Amino acid sequence: MAWFRNCYECPRCACKWTDLWSCMCDDDCRQCGNRHVSPYESDDLTEIIARRGSRFIVLRSPESAEHSADYVEVAAFAAIEQAAAFLETGEE
């Protein structure tokens, strides 16, 4: 399932916050309660690269994810460049 870090800024009180969601959805301001604030920026975290020891692990949020990303390991590489290339092309 897609996973996003959404960045918000309330147009009423200028409060800024981030939240993790399975979509780029509106949120309510945590400070003043203003409703339906749209994200001004979203980072796609569906697939990420994490360092574990000397390896770089490609992680993906599976379709079964609901309330958290529930990442599963897809591939492991010795260099971050290899992991990034895998994400770009889907191949080692």
Gaussian input, Z-matrix of N, CA and C with variables (Angstrom, degrees):
# hf/3-21g

backbone

0 1
 N
 C     1     B1
 C     2     B2     1     A1
 N     3     B3     2     A2     1     D1
 C     4     B4     3     A3     2     D2
 C     5     B5     4     A4     3     D3
 N     6     B6     5     A5     4     D4
 C     7     B7     6     A6     5     D5
 C     8     B8     7     A7     6     D6
 N     9     B9     8     A8     7     D7
 C    10    B10     9     A9     8     D8
 C    11    B11    10    A10     9     D9
 N    12    B12    11    A11    10    D10
 C    13    B13    12    A12    11    D11
 C    14    B14    13    A13    12    D12
 N    15    B15    14    A14    13    D13
 C    16    B16    15    A15    14    D14
 C    17    B17    16    A16    15    D15
 N    18    B18    17    A17    16    D16
 C    19    B19    18    A18    17    D17
 C    20    B20    19    A19    18    D18
 N    21    B21    20    A20    19    D19
 C    22    B22    21    A21    20    D20
 C    23    B23    22    A22    21    D21
 N    24    B24    23    A23    22    D22
 C    25    B25    24    A24    23    D23
 C    26    B26    25    A25    24    D24
 N    27    B27    26    A26    25    D25
 C    28    B28    27    A27    26    D26
 C    29    B29    28    A28    27    D27
 N    30    B30    29    A29    28    D28
 C    31    B31    30    A30    29    D29
 C    32    B32    31    A31    30    D30
 N    33    B33    32    A32    31    D31
 C    34    B34    33    A33    32    D32
 C    35    B35    34    A34    33    D33
 N    36    B36    35    A35    34    D34
 C    37    B37    36    A36    35    D35
 C    38    B38    37    A37    36    D36
 N    39    B39    38    A38    37    D37
 C    40    B40    39    A39    38    D38
 C    41    B41    40    A40    39    D39
 N    42    B42    41    A41    40    D40
 C    43    B43    42    A42    41    D41
 C    44    B44    43    A43    42    D42
 N    45    B45    44    A44    43    D43
 C    46    B46    45    A45    44    D44
 C    47    B47    46    A46    45    D45
 N    48    B48    47    A47    46    D46
 C    49    B49    48    A48    47    D47
 C    50    B50    49    A49    48    D48
 N    51    B51    50    A50    49    D49
 C    52    B52    51    A51    50    D50
 C    53    B53    52    A52    51    D51
 N    54    B54    53    A53    52    D52
 C    55    B55    54    A54    53    D53
 C    56    B56    55    A55    54    D54
 N    57    B57    56    A56    55    D55
 C    58    B58    57    A57    56    D56
 C    59    B59    58    A58    57    D57
 N    60    B60    59    A59    58    D58
 C    61    B61    60    A60    59    D59
 C    62    B62    61    A61    60    D60
 N    63    B63    62    A62    61    D61
 C    64    B64    63    A63    62    D62
 C    65    B65    64    A64    63    D63
 N    66    B66    65    A65    64    D64
 C    67    B67    66    A66    65    D65
 C    68    B68    67    A67    66    D66
 N    69    B69    68    A68    67    D67
 C    70    B70    69    A69    68    D68
 C    71    B71    70    A70    69    D69
 N    72    B72    71    A71    70    D70
 C    73    B73    72    A72    71    D71
 C    74    B74    73    A73    72    D72
 N    75    B75    74    A74    73    D73
 C    76    B76    75    A75    74    D74
 C    77    B77    76    A76    75    D75
 N    78    B78    77    A77    76    D76
 C    79    B79    78    A78    77    D77
 C    80    B80    79    A79    78    D78
 N    81    B81    80    A80    79    D79
 C    82    B82    81    A81    80    D80
 C    83    B83    82    A82    81    D81
 N    84    B84    83    A83    82    D82
 C    85    B85    84    A84    83    D83
 C    86    B86    85    A85    84    D84
 N    87    B87    86    A86    85    D85
 C    88    B88    87    A87    86    D86
 C    89    B89    88    A88    87    D87
 N    90    B90    89    A89    88    D88
 C    91    B91    90    A90    89    D89
 C    92    B92    91    A91    90    D90
 N    93    B93    92    A92    91    D91
 C    94    B94    93    A93    92    D92
 C    95    B95    94    A94    93    D93
 N    96    B96    95    A95    94    D94
 C    97    B97    96    A96    95    D95
 C    98    B98    97    A97    96    D96
 N    99    B99    98    A98    97    D97
 C   100   B100    99    A99    98    D98
 C   101   B101   100   A100    99    D99
 N   102   B102   101   A101   100   D100
 C   103   B103   102   A102   101   D101
 C   104   B104   103   A103   102   D102
 N   105   B105   104   A104   103   D103
 C   106   B106   105   A105   104   D104
 C   107   B107   106   A106   105   D105
 N   108   B108   107   A107   106   D106
 C   109   B109   108   A108   107   D107
 C   110   B110   109   A109   108   D108
 N   111   B111   110   A110   109   D109
 C   112   B112   111   A111   110   D110
 C   113   B113   112   A112   111   D111
 N   114   B114   113   A113   112   D112
 C   115   B115   114   A114   113   D113
 C   116   B116   115   A115   114   D114
 N   117   B117   116   A116   115   D115
 C   118   B118   117   A117   116   D116
 C   119   B119   118   A118   117   D117
 N   120   B120   119   A119   118   D118
 C   121   B121   120   A120   119   D119
 C   122   B122   121   A121   120   D120
 N   123   B123   122   A122   121   D121
 C   124   B124   123   A123   122   D122
 C   125   B125   124   A124   123   D123
 N   126   B126   125   A125   124   D124
 C   127   B127   126   A126   125   D125
 C   128   B128   127   A127   126   D126
 N   129   B129   128   A128   127   D127
 C   130   B130   129   A129   128   D128
 C   131   B131   130   A130   129   D129
 N   132   B132   131   A131   130   D130
 C   133   B133   132   A132   131   D131
 C   134   B134   133   A133   132   D132
 N   135   B135   134   A134   133   D133
 C   136   B136   135   A135   134   D134
 C   137   B137   136   A136   135   D135
 N   138   B138   137   A137   136   D136
 C   139   B139   138   A138   137   D137
 C   140   B140   139   A139   138   D138
 N   141   B141   140   A140   139   D139
 C   142   B142   141   A141   140   D140
 C   143   B143   142   A142   141   D141
 N   144   B144   143   A143   142   D142
 C   145   B145   144   A144   143   D143
 C   146   B146   145   A145   144   D144
 N   147   B147   146   A146   145   D145
 C   148   B148   147   A147   146   D146
 C   149   B149   148   A148   147   D147
 N   150   B150   149   A149   148   D148
 C   151   B151   150   A150   149   D149
 C   152   B152   151   A151   150   D150
 N   153   B153   152   A152   151   D151
 C   154   B154   153   A153   152   D152
 C   155   B155   154   A154   153   D153
 N   156   B156   155   A155   154   D154
 C   157   B157   156   A156   155   D155
 C   158   B158   157   A157   156   D156
 N   159   B159   158   A158   157   D157
 C   160   B160   159   A159   158   D158
 C   161   B161   160   A160   159   D159
 N   162   B162   161   A161   160   D160
 C   163   B163   162   A162   161   D161
 C   164   B164   163   A163   162   D162
 N   165   B165   164   A164   163   D163
 C   166   B166   165   A165   164   D164
 C   167   B167   166   A166   165   D165
 N   168   B168   167   A167   166   D166
 C   169   B169   168   A168   167   D167
 C   170   B170   169   A169   168   D168
 N   171   B171   170   A170   169   D169
 C   172   B172   171   A171   170   D170
 C   173   B173   172   A172   171   D171
 N   174   B174   173   A173   172   D172
 C   175   B175   174   A174   173   D173
 C   176   B176   175   A175   174   D174
 N   177   B177   176   A176   175   D175
 C   178   B178   177   A177   176   D176
 C   179   B179   178   A178   177   D177
 N   180   B180   179   A179   178   D178
 C   181   B181   180   A180   179   D179
 C   182   B182   181   A181   180   D180
 N   183   B183   182   A182   181   D181
 C   184   B184   183   A183   182   D182
 C   185   B185   184   A184   183   D183
 N   186   B186   185   A185   184   D184
 C   187   B187   186   A186   185   D185
 C   188   B188   187   A187   186   D186
 N   189   B189   188   A188   187   D187
 C   190   B190   189   A189   188   D188
 C   191   B191   190   A190   189   D189
 N   192   B192   191   A191   190   D190
 C   193   B193   192   A192   191   D191
 C   194   B194   193   A193   192   D192
 N   195   B195   194   A194   193   D193
 C   196   B196   195   A195   194   D194
 C   197   B197   196   A196   195   D195
 N   198   B198   197   A197   196   D196
 C   199   B199   198   A198   197   D197
 C   200   B200   199   A199   198   D198
 N   201   B201   200   A200   199   D199
 C   202   B202   201   A201   200   D200
 C   203   B203   202   A202   201   D201
 N   204   B204   203   A203   202   D202
 C   205   B205   204   A204   203   D203
 C   206   B206   205   A205   204   D204
 N   207   B207   206   A206   205   D205
 C   208   B208   207   A207   206   D206
 C   209   B209   208   A208   207   D207
 N   210   B210   209   A209   208   D208
 C   211   B211   210   A210   209   D209
 C   212   B212   211   A211   210   D210
 N   213   B213   212   A212   211   D211
 C   214   B214   213   A213   212   D212
 C   215   B215   214   A214   213   D213
 N   216   B216   215   A215   214   D214
 C   217   B217   216   A216   215   D215
 C   218   B218   217   A217   216   D216
 N   219   B219   218   A218   217   D217
 C   220   B220   219   A219   218   D218
 C   221   B221   220   A220   219   D219
 N   222   B222   221   A221   220   D220
 C   223   B223   222   A222   221   D221
 C   224   B224   223   A223   222   D222
 N   225   B225   224   A224   223   D223
 C   226   B226   225   A225   224   D224
 C   227   B227   226   A226   225   D225
 N   228   B228   227   A227   226   D226
 C   229   B229   228   A228   227   D227
 C   230   B230   229   A229   228   D228
 N   231   B231   230   A230   229   D229
 C   232   B232   231   A231   230   D230
 C   233   B233   232   A232   231   D231
 N   234   B234   233   A233   232   D232
 C   235   B235   234   A234   233   D233
 C   236   B236   235   A235   234   D234
 N   237   B237   236   A236   235   D235
 C   238   B238   237   A237   236   D236
 C   239   B239   238   A238   237   D237
 N   240   B240   239   A239   238   D238
 C   241   B241   240   A240   239   D239
 C   242   B242   241   A241   240   D240
 N   243   B243   242   A242   241   D241
 C   244   B244   243   A243   242   D242
 C   245   B245   244   A244   243   D243
 N   246   B246   245   A245   244   D244
 C   247   B247   246   A246   245   D245
 C   248   B248   247   A247   246   D246
 N   249   B249   248   A248   247   D247
 C   250   B250   249   A249   248   D248
 C   251   B251   250   A250   249   D249
 N   252   B252   251   A251   250   D250
 C   253   B253   252   A252   251   D251
 C   254   B254   253   A253   252   D252
 N   255   B255   254   A254   253   D253
 C   256   B256   255   A255   254   D254
 C   257   B257   256   A256   255   D255
 N   258   B258   257   A257   256   D256
 C   259   B259   258   A258   257   D257
 C   260   B260   259   A259   258   D258
 N   261   B261   260   A260   259   D259
 C   262   B262   261   A261   260   D260
 C   263   B263   262   A262   261   D261
 N   264   B264   263   A263   262   D262
 C   265   B265   264   A264   263   D263
 C   266   B266   265   A265   264   D264
 N   267   B267   266   A266   265   D265
 C   268   B268   267   A267   266   D266
 C   269   B269   268   A268   267   D267
 N   270   B270   269   A269   268   D268
 C   271   B271   270   A270   269   D269
 C   272   B272   271   A271   270   D270
 N   273   B273   272   A272   271   D271
 C   274   B274   273   A273   272   D272
 C   275   B275   274   A274   273   D273

   B1=1.4343
   B2=1.5247
   B3=1.2768
   B4=1.4588
   B5=1.5208
   B6=1.3281
   B7=1.4590
   B8=1.5179
   B9=1.3311
   B10=1.4573
   B11=1.5242
   B12=1.3379
   B13=1.4619
   B14=1.5146
   B15=1.3205
   B16=1.4575
   B17=1.5238
   B18=1.3278
   B19=1.4597
   B20=1.5287
   B21=1.3148
   B22=1.4596
   B23=1.5217
   B24=1.3363
   B25=1.4617
   B26=1.5225
   B27=1.3137
   B28=1.4604
   B29=1.5236
   B30=1.3316
   B31=1.4640
   B32=1.5343
   B33=1.3212
   B34=1.4596
   B35=1.5327
   B36=1.3495
   B37=1.4731
   B38=1.5304
   B39=1.3407
   B40=1.4704
   B41=1.5298
   B42=1.3089
   B43=1.4696
   B44=1.5249
   B45=1.3331
   B46=1.4660
   B47=1.5167
   B48=1.3355
   B49=1.4551
   B50=1.5178
   B51=1.3148
   B52=1.4660
   B53=1.5152
   B54=1.3121
   B55=1.4557
   B56=1.5211
   B57=1.3126
   B58=1.4617
   B59=1.5196
   B60=1.3308
   B61=1.4571
   B62=1.5277
   B63=1.3126
   B64=1.4615
   B65=1.5252
   B66=1.3318
   B67=1.4602
   B68=1.5286
   B69=1.3156
   B70=1.4676
   B71=1.5223
   B72=1.3251
   B73=1.4625
   B74=1.5204
   B75=1.3251
   B76=1.4566
   B77=1.5276
   B78=1.3362
   B79=1.4634
   B80=1.5212
   B81=1.3140
   B82=1.4525
   B83=1.5196
   B84=1.3309
   B85=1.4545
   B86=1.5220
   B87=1.3143
   B88=1.4616
   B89=1.5160
   B90=1.3194
   B91=1.4617
   B92=1.5283
   B93=1.3332
   B94=1.4717
   B95=1.5265
   B96=1.3407
   B97=1.4601
   B98=1.5147
   B99=1.3344
   B100=1.4608
   B101=1.5263
   B102=1.3240
   B103=1.4617
   B104=1.5193
   B105=1.3291
   B106=1.4641
   B107=1.5306
   B108=1.3279
   B109=1.4610
   B110=1.5319
   B111=1.3194
   B112=1.4644
   B113=1.5293
   B114=1.3394
   B115=1.4673
   B116=1.5302
   B117=1.3276
   B118=1.4623
   B119=1.5211
   B120=1.3499
   B121=1.4634
   B122=1.5249
   B123=1.3268
   B124=1.4624
   B125=1.5177
   B126=1.3230
   B127=1.4592
   B128=1.5202
   B129=1.3224
   B130=1.4588
   B131=1.5295
   B132=1.3184
   B133=1.4593
   B134=1.5239
   B135=1.3270
   B136=1.4615
   B137=1.5212
   B138=1.3290
   B139=1.4642
   B140=1.5243
   B141=1.3284
   B142=1.4596
   B143=1.5244
   B144=1.3229
   B145=1.4620
   B146=1.5199
   B147=1.3240
   B148=1.4613
   B149=1.5261
   B150=1.3146
   B151=1.4718
   B152=1.5215
   B153=1.3331
   B154=1.4638
   B155=1.5169
   B156=1.3226
   B157=1.4540
   B158=1.5144
   B159=1.3248
   B160=1.4628
   B161=1.5269
   B162=1.3331
   B163=1.4668
   B164=1.5295
   B165=1.3244
   B166=1.4566
   B167=1.5223
   B168=1.3141
   B169=1.4576
   B170=1.5309
   B171=1.3281
   B172=1.4557
   B173=1.5238
   B174=1.3376
   B175=1.4611
   B176=1.5206
   B177=1.3350
   B178=1.4639
   B179=1.5266
   B180=1.3170
   B181=1.4583
   B182=1.5307
   B183=1.3393
   B184=1.4643
   B185=1.5361
   B186=1.3077
   B187=1.4688
   B188=1.5285
   B189=1.3265
   B190=1.4610
   B191=1.5319
   B192=1.3348
   B193=1.4694
   B194=1.5282
   B195=1.3311
   B196=1.4606
   B197=1.5212
   B198=1.3360
   B199=1.4611
   B200=1.5280
   B201=1.3184
   B202=1.4650
   B203=1.5241
   B204=1.3084
   B205=1.4660
   B206=1.5231
   B207=1.3413
   B208=1.4746
   B209=1.5310
   B210=1.3201
   B211=1.4609
   B212=1.5248
   B213=1.3299
   B214=1.4558
   B215=1.5297
   B216=1.3252
   B217=1.4600
   B218=1.5248
   B219=1.3217
   B220=1.4603
   B221=1.5249
   B222=1.3426
   B223=1.4619
   B224=1.5216
   B225=1.3418
   B226=1.4646
   B227=1.5194
   B228=1.3287
   B229=1.4598
   B230=1.5170
   B231=1.3298
   B232=1.4579
   B233=1.5248
   B234=1.3247
   B235=1.4650
   B236=1.5250
   B237=1.3258
   B238=1.4588
   B239=1.5305
   B240=1.3408
   B241=1.4650
   B242=1.5275
   B243=1.3316
   B244=1.4671
   B245=1.5272
   B246=1.3224
   B247=1.4692
   B248=1.5277
   B249=1.3250
   B250=1.4610
   B251=1.5283
   B252=1.3282
   B253=1.4635
   B254=1.5279
   B255=1.3227
   B256=1.4582
   B257=1.5360
   B258=1.3264
   B259=1.4660
   B260=1.5147
   B261=1.3178
   B262=1.4674
   B263=1.5242
   B264=1.3364
   B265=1.4635
   B266=1.5267
   B267=1.3400
   B268=1.4578
   B269=1.5092
   B270=1.3507
   B271=1.4608
   B272=1.5158
   B273=1.3347
   B274=1.4590
   B275=1.5115
   A1=108.22
   A2=116.51
   A3=120.85
   A4=109.87
   A5=115.70
   A6=121.05
   A7=108.54
   A8=117.78
   A9=122.09
   A10=111.89
   A11=114.99
   A12=121.42
   A13=105.16
   A14=116.96
   A15=122.59
   A16=109.93
   A17=116.01
   A18=122.70
   A19=108.26
   A20=115.76
   A21=122.01
   A22=111.10
   A23=115.35
   A24=121.98
   A25=107.23
   A26=115.62
   A27=120.91
   A28=110.27
   A29=117.70
   A30=119.94
   A31=112.57
   A32=116.75
   A33=120.37
   A34=112.17
   A35=117.72
   A36=120.45
   A37=113.53
   A38=117.81
   A39=124.26
   A40=113.82
   A41=118.16
   A42=121.83
   A43=108.62
   A44=116.77
   A45=121.81
   A46=108.99
   A47=116.91
   A48=122.02
   A49=110.08
   A50=115.00
   A51=121.14
   A52=108.04
   A53=115.35
   A54=120.98
   A55=108.63
   A56=116.10
   A57=122.30
   A58=109.38
   A59=115.78
   A60=122.06
   A61=109.46
   A62=115.44
   A63=121.19
   A64=111.77
   A65=116.95
   A66=121.54
   A67=108.62
   A68=116.10
   A69=120.52
   A70=107.73
   A71=115.51
   A72=120.97
   A73=112.34
   A74=114.98
   A75=121.47
   A76=109.09
   A77=114.87
   A78=121.57
   A79=107.67
   A80=116.23
   A81=121.79
   A82=109.43
   A83=116.43
   A84=121.79
   A85=110.16
   A86=115.40
   A87=121.23
   A88=112.19
   A89=116.41
   A90=119.21
   A91=111.96
   A92=117.11
   A93=119.48
   A94=113.84
   A95=117.34
   A96=120.52
   A97=114.93
   A98=117.94
   A99=120.67
   A100=109.12
   A101=116.49
   A102=120.88
   A103=112.32
   A104=114.46
   A105=123.84
   A106=113.65
   A107=116.52
   A108=121.05
   A109=107.86
   A110=116.48
   A111=121.45
   A112=110.02
   A113=117.03
   A114=118.63
   A115=110.69
   A116=115.52
   A117=119.68
   A118=110.77
   A119=116.18
   A120=121.38
   A121=107.68
   A122=116.13
   A123=121.56
   A124=108.94
   A125=115.44
   A126=121.36
   A127=108.40
   A128=116.47
   A129=121.21
   A130=108.83
   A131=116.82
   A132=123.18
   A133=111.75
   A134=117.12
   A135=120.92
   A136=110.50
   A137=116.30
   A138=122.40
   A139=107.71
   A140=115.44
   A141=119.92
   A142=109.74
   A143=114.93
   A144=121.64
   A145=107.53
   A146=116.58
   A147=121.94
   A148=108.62
   A149=115.39
   A150=119.59
   A151=108.66
   A152=114.94
   A153=122.14
   A154=107.45
   A155=115.19
   A156=119.16
   A157=109.56
   A158=116.44
   A159=120.75
   A160=112.18
   A161=118.10
   A162=122.58
   A163=111.00
   A164=114.95
   A165=122.34
   A166=107.50
   A167=116.24
   A168=122.93
   A169=109.69
   A170=116.00
   A171=121.32
   A172=106.90
   A173=114.88
   A174=121.74
   A175=109.20
   A176=116.07
   A177=121.61
   A178=109.29
   A179=115.35
   A180=120.68
   A181=107.93
   A182=118.18
   A183=120.27
   A184=112.48
   A185=115.99
   A186=121.56
   A187=112.24
   A188=117.37
   A189=121.38
   A190=113.38
   A191=117.89
   A192=121.18
   A193=109.87
   A194=115.52
   A195=118.93
   A196=112.20
   A197=117.64
   A198=121.18
   A199=113.03
   A200=116.50
   A201=122.59
   A202=107.25
   A203=115.98
   A204=119.84
   A205=112.68
   A206=118.43
   A207=122.88
   A208=111.98
   A209=116.74
   A210=121.92
   A211=113.09
   A212=114.73
   A213=122.23
   A214=107.88
   A215=115.72
   A216=120.98
   A217=109.42
   A218=115.69
   A219=122.08
   A220=110.87
   A221=116.23
   A222=121.16
   A223=108.92
   A224=116.14
   A225=122.21
   A226=109.26
   A227=115.83
   A228=121.20
   A229=110.63
   A230=115.91
   A231=121.85
   A232=111.82
   A233=117.77
   A234=121.63
   A235=110.08
   A236=115.74
   A237=120.39
   A238=111.47
   A239=117.02
   A240=120.55
   A241=111.11
   A242=116.67
   A243=120.75
   A244=110.24
   A245=116.52
   A246=120.42
   A247=110.21
   A248=117.31
   A249=121.29
   A250=111.02
   A251=117.15
   A252=120.83
   A253=110.54
   A254=116.55
   A255=120.53
   A256=110.16
   A257=117.07
   A258=120.12
   A259=111.49
   A260=117.50
   A261=121.25
   A262=112.25
   A263=115.85
   A264=119.47
   A265=114.20
   A266=116.07
   A267=119.65
   A268=111.79
   A269=116.80
   A270=121.73
   A271=109.73
   A272=116.40
   A273=121.15
   A274=110.16
   D1=143.01
   D2=176.86
   D3=-58.82
   D4=149.59
   D5=179.76
   D6=-142.68
   D7=130.97
   D8=-174.14
   D9=-132.66
   D10=145.63
   D11=166.31
   D12=-100.13
   D13=112.01
   D14=-178.74
   D15=-98.56
   D16=136.97
   D17=178.93
   D18=-109.88
   D19=129.36
   D20=-175.82
   D21=-123.37
   D22=151.37
   D23=168.56
   D24=-140.32
   D25=122.52
   D26=-177.75
   D27=-71.18
   D28=126.84
   D29=178.91
   D30=-71.92
   D31=-16.67
   D32=-178.96
   D33=-85.43
   D34=-48.99
   D35=-173.01
   D36=-118.41
   D37=-2.27
   D38=178.49
   D39=69.82
   D40=11.86
   D41=174.72
   D42=-62.47
   D43=137.44
   D44=177.08
   D45=-115.28
   D46=142.51
   D47=176.45
   D48=-157.72
   D49=163.47
   D50=174.02
   D51=-123.83
   D52=155.36
   D53=177.29
   D54=-151.41
   D55=153.01
   D56=178.67
   D57=-102.28
   D58=128.55
   D59=-179.28
   D60=-142.44
   D61=165.12
   D62=176.82
   D63=-85.72
   D64=4.80
   D65=176.47
   D66=-154.37
   D67=172.21
   D68=177.31
   D69=-92.45
   D70=77.10
   D71=-171.38
   D72=-105.19
   D73=162.74
   D74=174.67
   D75=-70.03
   D76=157.49
   D77=179.49
   D78=-140.45
   D79=167.49
   D80=178.08
   D81=-101.41
   D82=140.08
   D83=-179.07
   D84=-62.89
   D85=132.69
   D86=-178.28
   D87=-79.67
   D88=-14.51
   D89=-177.35
   D90=-96.69
   D91=-50.84
   D92=-175.45
   D93=-110.15
   D94=-8.36
   D95=178.35
   D96=84.67
   D97=3.73
   D98=177.79
   D99=-54.00
   D100=131.23
   D101=-173.93
   D102=-96.09
   D103=154.97
   D104=171.56
   D105=62.81
   D106=44.33
   D107=176.05
   D108=-81.67
   D109=124.45
   D110=-179.55
   D111=-83.86
   D112=146.98
   D113=176.79
   D114=-68.07
   D115=141.01
   D116=175.50
   D117=-90.02
   D118=-13.08
   D119=178.19
   D120=-157.71
   D121=144.88
   D122=176.80
   D123=-137.86
   D124=133.73
   D125=175.87
   D126=-104.18
   D127=125.25
   D128=178.76
   D129=-76.49
   D130=112.83
   D131=179.96
   D132=-109.83
   D133=20.77
   D134=-179.47
   D135=-60.92
   D136=-41.74
   D137=175.60
   D138=-124.91
   D139=130.44
   D140=-179.32
   D141=-136.27
   D142=166.06
   D143=174.82
   D144=-114.51
   D145=127.54
   D146=179.31
   D147=-122.30
   D148=141.90
   D149=177.22
   D150=-90.98
   D151=130.28
   D152=175.13
   D153=-131.08
   D154=103.92
   D155=-175.52
   D156=64.69
   D157=-124.67
   D158=179.96
   D159=-96.35
   D160=4.36
   D161=-177.17
   D162=-106.18
   D163=156.16
   D164=175.31
   D165=-115.44
   D166=116.16
   D167=-172.34
   D168=-102.60
   D169=129.51
   D170=173.44
   D171=-89.02
   D172=124.08
   D173=-179.51
   D174=-116.83
   D175=145.14
   D176=-179.94
   D177=-133.41
   D178=138.40
   D179=173.96
   D180=-78.63
   D181=118.88
   D182=-175.31
   D183=-77.38
   D184=163.66
   D185=177.84
   D186=-58.26
   D187=-25.58
   D188=-178.71
   D189=-77.88
   D190=-8.58
   D191=-179.49
   D192=-63.90
   D193=141.85
   D194=179.83
   D195=-127.49
   D196=-67.42
   D197=-174.28
   D198=-102.52
   D199=-2.51
   D200=174.19
   D201=-151.81
   D202=167.98
   D203=-175.54
   D204=-65.65
   D205=-30.97
   D206=-179.96
   D207=47.99
   D208=48.18
   D209=-174.59
   D210=-54.06
   D211=143.01
   D212=172.31
   D213=-120.90
   D214=146.58
   D215=-179.87
   D216=-74.24
   D217=131.12
   D218=-179.17
   D219=-105.41
   D220=-40.87
   D221=-177.33
   D222=-161.12
   D223=160.91
   D224=177.68
   D225=-132.76
   D226=143.67
   D227=-176.27
   D228=-139.37
   D229=157.75
   D230=177.91
   D231=-80.57
   D232=-24.05
   D233=-177.11
   D234=-129.67
   D235=144.85
   D236=179.82
   D237=-63.28
   D238=-31.72
   D239=178.70
   D240=-62.23
   D241=-37.76
   D242=177.89
   D243=-66.26
   D244=-41.86
   D245=179.64
   D246=-64.69
   D247=-42.82
   D248=178.89
   D249=-64.22
   D250=-40.48
   D251=177.98
   D252=-63.98
   D253=-38.24
   D254=177.37
   D255=-60.59
   D256=-44.00
   D257=179.21
   D258=-65.56
   D259=-35.20
   D260=-179.80
   D261=-69.81
   D262=-41.12
   D263=-172.48
   D264=-111.97
   D265=-19.02
   D266=-175.78
   D267=82.53
   D268=7.39
   D269=-179.57
   D270=-132.01
   D271=155.53
   D272=176.25
   D273=-75.02

